[in-house]
Amino acid sequence: MDLGVRWKLHGDGRTPAPGAVVRPDERLSWPRTAGLGAQHVVAMFGASFVAPVLMGLDPNLAIMMSGVATVVFLLATRGKVPSYLGCSLSFVGVAAVIRAQGGSSATVTGAVFVVGAALFLVGLAVQRFGARIIHAAMPPIVTGAVVMLIGFNLAPVTASTYWPQDQWTALLVMAFTGLAVVCLRGFWSRIAIFLGLLFGYGISWAFDRIFGRIHSVDASGKLTDHWRLDLTAVGDADWIGLPSFHGPSFEWSAILVALPVVIALVAENAGHVKAVGEMTGDNLDGRLGTAISADGVGSMLSTALGGPPNTTYSENIGVMAATRVYSTAAYWAAAGFALLFGLCPKFGAVVAAIPGGVLGGITVILYGMIGLLGAQIWINAKVDLRNPLNLVPAAAGIIIGVGNVSLEITDTFSLSGIALGTLVAVIGYHTLRAFAPAHLRTQEPLLDEGTSSYDGDGSGADDGTGSGAHDDQTPRARS
């Protein structure tokens, strides 16, 4: 069985020829491949170690399990889809809601485990029925609305938890990160979040030396005098050791809050698979179901041990675009480095010591960018917001999600925020479409980003070859 772990040497193994690319089944020399793997690890660091910190989970375990999930993904796709699976930021808001309801880390990982299982089943359905099942159930108007409300639901976390800890550091970090994202080019722009964190560490250290302790709320929410940057735990941590593990705990209230994120993950995976296909010149639509299922399995493995969920990372796709090296060997190297970092408790202590003010400046941009990805889905699919069939369910769902509106079902069970907003957007759209006059339903559901074509016979079965008979239909969505 071909597992995609054999690579041909590209050229002389040193540098691709002008205009040439290193394909997924090729590699450069092993030292250069290892260097590219290290670069991929740096690219995913910015978001991948912020996610577990924001979710209250062990960053060491998160980095380690991202390596494991990447290996699972590469084996499942047989080396045809070069991607790195890093910690998903889509669940940060879910974790905040669950913890606000009194949930523990086990409750968070239990809820996310169920989401991973649901994502795995969605992938199997896509393998069986093709991309039609995605856009039939979740047209772009619905997908964009759900992604938007998930991102913007996080705004109170920044405003009430991180920013007040050190507002001036937060402001400076926000400004620096914004400049880095806009002004830097190539690889450096891809690690702007990471650079913002480094800048925040430096500013916090300098402010402690210049101004002394700050009088503000600390990470626990207590108003006190404290150092902005406390590295005590770093000195006490060992250099080598296992991360902390814990099993999941399953509670229906937490699961219902987390399940809507499945929609965001499907859209995310579809977009990333399509982007990789366009860069490599391969039609990967037949691999979409496998990629989604592999992401689900990787997330289940991680959360079963107490880590966060994973998803394909656009940061690493950007690195490929900049280097024109699409070799999956580089991702195997990256996974190996991630496993090594996971075995260094001192590294986890450094991550856990990120000052609250630094997170405040980072999350202002990060959470807003997550929300605006929903708008990007609408733009790419040319969604007509003048059509009330699109406008009404999206508007209602977003306001419910962002405003954390609550609907009490019984004395002990209620729906609110992300869960209720998603239900309103999804069920509302399909219900209104069933009763809408014909002239409002003339626009067929558009393809989500990443599913630019589907099988003419409607089967779209994933045969594992990455190929299939597609019709001549012109794709309506722009990727």
N, C-alpha and C positions, 0 to 999 in steps of 0.2 A: 504494500500500500504506500502510495506517495504521500508523505506527510509534509512535504515542502521544506525539508531540512538539508537539501543538497543544492549547492549554488555553483554556477560556473564563474570562473574568474573573468572579470570585465577588463578587456584590453591587457595592459601591463600591470593592472592592479593598483595603479597609483592615482591617476587623475583621469576622469572621463574626457574623451575627445570633445572639441568644441561642437556644441549642438547635440551631443550624445547624452543618453541617460543610462543610469545603472538600473536595470529592470529588477523586479522582485526576486527572480530566480538567479540573479547575478550578485556578485560581491566584489569589493575591492580587497586589497591585502588585509589579513586579519588585524594587524595593528591599526590600520586606517578604519576598519570596520568597528573595532573597539572604540576608537575615538568618536566615530559617528554615534555609537550607542551611548557614550557618555554625554554627547551633545543632546541627544533625545531625552535623557534623564534630566538634564538642566532645564530643557524646554518645558517639561511637564511639572517641574518642581513648584513653580509659582502658584498654580491653582491646586496641584495635587496634595501639597501639604497644608494649604490653607483650609481645604475642605474638611479634613478630619478635625482640625482645631475648632472650626466653627460648629461642627457637629458634636463636639465633646468626646471624640474618639481618639485612640492611640495613633499618633502620626507614624510611629515606627511600623506598626502593623499595617497601616494604610499603604505605605510605600512598598512594603514586602508583598502584600497581596495584589498590588497593582502589577508587580512583576509576574506573579502566578497567573493572574487573569490574562495578561498579555500572551503568556505561553499557551494557555488554553485557546485563546482566540487564533493565534497563528497555526496551531495544530488543527483546529476545527475548519479553518478556511484553507488549509493545506498550502499555506504560504502565498496565496494569491492576492490577499488584501493586506498590504503593509499598514498596520495601525498600532498605536500604543493605547492600552486601556488604563487611564488614570482615574483618580477619585472624582466622582461626579458631584458637581456643585448644585445640580438640580434638586438635591435632597436637603440642602441646608435649611431651607424654610420649613420643610417637613419636620426635620429634627428639632427646630426651635419650637414649633407648635406642640409636638409630642412632649418635649421637656416642660413646656409651660403648663401642660395638663398633668404634670407630675410623673411623667414617664422616665424611666432610667435608660442607661445606655443599651441594656439588653432589650428594652421595649423598642428603642429606635432601630436596632439591627434586626429585630424580629419582623418589624413592619417592612423594612427594606428588603429582607429576605423574600417575603411574599411578592414584592414588586419584581424582584429578579426572576422568580418562578413565573410570574405573569408574562414578563418579557420573553422568557424562554418559549412559552406557549405561543406567543404572538409570532415569534420566529418560525416555529413549526408550521403555523397557519400560512405564513407567507411562502414557505417552501412548497406547501401543498397547493395553494390557490393563487399565488403570485401577488404582485404589488397592488392589484385591484382591491384586495381586502383592506389595505391601509387607507387608501384615499376614499373608499366607499364609506368606511366607518368614521374616518377622521380627515375630512377635507381641510384644505389649508386655513379656512376661516376659523375652524375649531382648533386645529393644532396651534395656530398663531396665538389665539386667545388664551389657551392653556399655558403655553410657554410664557406669555406676557404676565399673566396673573401670578405664576409661580415666582418669577423674578421680582416683580414689584411688591409681592407679599412680604418680601424680606426687608423692605425699607424701615419698618419700626425696629428691627434688630440693630441696624446701624445707628439709628437715631437715639435709641434708649439704652443700648448696651455698650457699644464700642466708642462712639464719638465722644460721649461725656467724660470718658476716662482721661482724655488729653486732647482737647479740641484743637489746640494750635499745632501739635504734632500731626493730628489727623488732617488738618488743612494743608500743611506742607507736603505730606505724603500724597494726598489727593492731587495736588498740583504737579508734583514731580512725576507721578505715575501717568497722569494725563499727557504731560509733555513727552514722556518716554514712548507712550503708545503712538502718538502722532508724529513725532519728529525723528525717531530712530528708524533705521532701515534694516531690511533683511532679518537675520537671526536675532539681532538685538531687540527689534520691535516685538518678536515672538516671546521674549522673556521679560517683557516690561513689568509684569506683576512681580516677578522675582527681583528685579532691580529695585522696584518700589519698596519691597520688604527690606532689602539690604540698606536702602537709603533711610528707611524708618528706624532700623536698628541703630544706625549711626547718629541720627538726629536725637533719638531717645537717650543714647549714651551721653552725647554732648550736653543735652539739656539737664541731665542729672548732675553733671559736673559743674555746670554754670549756675543753675538755679536751685539745685538741691531737690528734695522731695516735693512732689506735687500734692496738693490738697484737692482730692476729687474722689469720685466713686472708683472702687477697684473692680476686679473681675467678678467678685461676688455681689456687687451692687452696694457695698457699704461705703459711706463717706469717711475717708481716712487719709492720713499722710502716708504716701508710699512711693517707692522708686518706680520710675517709668519702666526701666529695664532691670529685671531681677534674674540674675544668672546663677543663683545659689544652687538650684536643682541641677544645673549643667555640671558644676564641679563635683556633685555627689554621684552623678550617673556613671555607670560602668561603660567601658569602651566596647565590650562584647557581651551580648546577652540576648535572650529571646524577648520579643514584645509581650505585652499582657493580652491574654486571650479571655474571652467569655462567650457563653452560649446565648442564643437569641431567646427572647420571651415574646409570646404572641398575644396581642390584645386587639380586639376588633376595632375599637375606637382609633387606635394608632394606625392600623392597617388601612382603614378607610381614608385617613388623612394622606397616607403615602401613595395609594394606588394611582391617583391621577398623574403622577410623574411618569407612568408608563408611556403616556402620549408624548411627552417631551423626549423621552429616550428613543422612541421609535423614530421621531422626526430627526433627532440628532444623528442616530446611526445611518438613516437613509441619506441624509445630506453628506455625511462624511464618506460613506461608501461611494456615492456618486462623484464626489470630489477626487477621491483616489483614482477612480476609474478614468476620469478625464485626464488626470496627470500622467497615468501610466499608458493611456491609450487602449485599455482593455475594457470591454463591456462587462461590468461586474453586477448587473442587475440580477443575474442568476445566483449570485452569492449573497444577496441581501438577506434572505431568510436565515442562512447559516450564520451570517455576521450578527444578526439580532439575537439568535439563540445563544451563540457563544458569549455575547455580552451578558445575557441573563445568567448563564452558568457561572461566569467569572464573578458576578455580583453575589450569587448564592454562596459560592465558596468563601468569599471574603466575609460576608455578613454572618455565616455560620460560625466563624471563629472570632467575631467581634469587631471586624473591620468595616469600613464604609463601602458602598456600592461603587462600581466602576462603569466607565463609558469610553467610547473612542474619543481621542483628543485632537482637537483642531490645531493646538499648538504644535504637535508633532507633524501634522500634515503640512503646516507652514514650513517646518524645517526641511521636509522633503522638497517642497516647492523651491526653496532657496538653494539647496544643494544639488537638486536633480538626481539624488541617490534614493531609489525606492526599494533597495535591497531589504528583504525581511531578515537577513543575517544581522543587520544593524539593530533591529528590534529585539532579536534574541540577546544580543549583547546588552541592550538597555535593560531588559528584564533581569539579566544576571546582576548588573550593577544595583538595581532596585532591591533585589534580594539581599545583597550585601549591606546596603544602607539600613534595611530593616533589622539587621542583627547588631546594630550599633545604638544602644540606649542613649548615649551622649548626643547623638544626632537628634533623636526624638525630643530630648530635653531642650535643645536649642530651638527647635520648632515650637514647642509648647511655651517657650519664654517670649514669644512675639508680643510686644506691648499692645494693650487695648487700643491706644490711640493710633497705632500703625494699622491695625485691623480696621479701624474706623475709616481711615483715608482710603484703604484698598477696597473695602466693601462698598463704599459709595459708588465707585466706578464699576466694580465687578457685578454687583447686584443689578445695577441699571443696565449693563450690557446684556445680562441674561434676559431681562425683561424685553429689551428692544430686539432680541433675536426673534421674538414673536412677530414684531412689525416687519422684520426682514423676510420672514416666511410669507407674509401677505404680499409684500412687494414682489418677491420672486414669482409668486403664483398669480400676480395681477388680480388680486381679490378686489371686487367692486364693493366698497363700503357705502356706496349710495343705494345699494339694494338693501331694503329693510330686512330681507331674509338673512343676510349676512350681518347687518349692523346690530339688530336687536339682541340675539343670543350672545354675541361677542361682548357687547356693551354691558349687558346684565351680568355675565359671568365674570368679567374683569373687575367691575365695581365690587361684587360680592367677595372675590378673592383678595383684592387689594385692601378693602375695608374690613376684612375679617368678619363679614356678616354671618350671624348664626341662626340656624333653624332648629328649634327644640322639637324632637320627635316624641320623646317620652321624658320622664323626670330624670332618667339616667343616661339617655342617649341623644346626641345632637350632632348636626352637621354644620360645619362652618368653614370659612376661609377657602383654602385651596380645594378641599374635597367638594364643598357645596358649589363653588364657582365653576369647577370642571363639570359637574353634573348638569348645571344650568346651561353651560355652553354646548355640551354634547347633546343632551336630551332635548334641550330647547331648539337647537338647529334642526334636528331630524323631525321633531314634532311639527314645527312651523313649516318645514318643507312639505310635509304630508298634506297640510291644509292650505298651503299658499297657492295663489292663482298661477296658471301656466306661465304667464309672462315673467314671473319672478323666478321660475325654475328652469328657464331656458339655458342658463349657464351651467354646464355639467360640472361636477366636482373636479377641480384641477388636481394634478398630481403634486404630491408633496415634493419638496426639494430632495433630490437623491433618487427619485423613481421616475426617470425621464421617459421610460417606455415600459410596456408590458406585453405579455404574449397575446397574440391575436386571437387564440382560441380560448383565452381566459383562464387557462390552467396555470401557466407561469411556474410550473413545478421546478424546484431547484434540484437539478440532477447531479450537482456537484462538479459539473464541468465548466461552469461559468459561462456557458453559451446557451442559446435557445433561439427559436424562430420567433422573431418579433415582426409585428406588422409595420406598414409604412406610415403609421400615424405620426404626424408632426407633434412633438412634445409641446405642451402649452406652457409648462413651467420653465423658467430660466434658472439654471443652476450656477 
